[in-house]
Amino acid sequence: MGMLLAAAVLGGVLYYQQVYAYYDEVQAGDDAVRLTSVSTGEAEPIVVQNFQGIDAISSPLRYRACFETTLSQAMLTETFEIVDNAEPRVAPRWFDCFDAAQIGADLRTDAIAFMGVENIVYGIDRIVAIYPDGRGYAWHQINECGEVVFDGNRPPEDCPPIPESTE
């Protein structure tokens, strides 16, 4: 009976740590959401409101954000880089503004994914999806360089140099 109780308690602690413990709220600043410009290749802030975001120091992939913008998709597609292989990552259930399955399905119909910040952390890109009605969502996604390096291989020639902290 003691072993079962210990297993249940440890299982509960592990669940709590995975789902709740390491997340922190991200504060909205003037550059809470940035998109990469087609003309300059630099990430530029866009106007957003009702920003909600979470992140965790335990993994660069835990970033999620929900927001609204008044900028039109037409203007955004002419100004910022579009991403074709965007795949939203599942958020914790308690962060209920972010539904990865719905966002992923909508990327095939009416939402458009943009490059937020390339290599925000080496091998990780911030992707931003925006709907015609101005709803927006952001998450981190492993890029091609990250996939190769995180598998323990040398990066291809077109990847940036690996930071010493990643090696």
Buried (B, 14 or more C-beta within 10 A) or exposed (E): EEEEEEEEEEEEEEEEEEEEEBBEEBEBEEEBBBBBBEEEEEBBEBEBEEBBBBBBEEEBBBBBBBBBBEBEBEEBBEBBBBBEEBBBBEBBEEBEBBBBEEBBEBBEEEBBBBBBBBBBBBBBBBBBBBBEEBBBBBBBBBBBBBEBBEEEEEBEEEBEEBEEEEE
